[in-house]
């Protein structure tokens, strides 16, 4: 399933407050979300390229 702008806007991560790293986020959660963003952007980029080619072929 592709992410929507609303998905990105509303995404929250678990935060940690520690002695050496105050207000940091769970790196695994952030990495998983970035993987979803990358997948969505790749799919959308491929679809855009396909549509542009379709338009140029008339």
Order of alpha helices (4+ residues) and beta strands (2+ residues): alpha-beta-beta-alpha
